[in-house]
Amino acid sequence: AFWFLALGFSMGFLAISAIQVYETPFMQSVGYSRQSAALLLTAIPLSTISGRLGFGYLADYWDKKKAAAIALVLQSIAVIILAFFDASRIWLVPLFLVFWGLGFGGTVVLRPALQGDLFGRKSFGTIQGVLSTTGEIGFMFAPVAAGITFDLLGSFQPVFIVFAILTLTAAPIILSI
């Protein structure tokens, strides 16, 4: 259960670190101004409030594995939407924020809640430390992969699509625990 939890959420967190590092350069590469990119940079964390509160509440009353799988699917949809951003498709921005807010916001609260259900409170801190360390490997790798992809292809789209597929693949991994 531990390694499936680590693998599933690590796969889901790949897109998060790449988006956090490259949000502004990405937005500029698809035709948005630096000011618009900065506005989105502000809106992204605000959008996650709904997912954090909604999935946090849901986790108290429903199967956490199913809730986490749904959050990962929503996050994957958001990354696919992001991959197809350009200045002529401004309508994708609020759509991205809804799916990202629910998906990413949900994963933030569901991983530790699921961890508590699976392993209890006795060694929660130690398990949290090890799980966080496994997630950081993805956090290190993803921005490098995104940067190399952009340097080679002039676009973040291919790597965002790969990250979306990996995030989607994480959902059945979490369900299998």
C-alpha positions, 0 to 999 in steps of 0.5 A: 500500500505504501509504494502504491500511495507513493507512486500514485501521488508522485505521478500526480504531482509531476504536473504540479511542479512543472506548472509552478516553475514554468507558468509564466514562460508557458503563458508567454509562449502561447501568446499571453502577456506577462501581466496576464500570466501574473494574473493567472499565477495569482488565480491558480492557488485561489482556485484550489480552495474549492478543492481543498474544502470540498474534498476535505469534507468529502474525505470525512464521509466517503471512500478516500481512495475513490475521492483521490482517484476523482481528484487525480482525474480532474487534475489530469483534465486540467493539465490537458486543458492547459496543454491547449492554451493559446491567446485565442482560446481565453475561454480555456482559462476559467475552465482550467481553473475549475478543474485544477482547483478541484483536482489539485486542491483535492489531492493536497488534502486527500493524500495525508487523509488516505495515509492516515486511514492506511497506516494510522497515527502512530508513525504518521510523521515518519511515513509523511516524511518518506512519502514527501521525499518520494514526491520530491523526486518528481518535483525535481524531475518534472521541471527539468523534463519540461524545460528540455522539452521546451528547448528541443520542441519550442513548446510545453504541450508535449510534456504537459500531455505526458504529465496529464496521462501520468496523472490519469494513470495515477488514479487506478493505482490509488484505487488498487490500494 
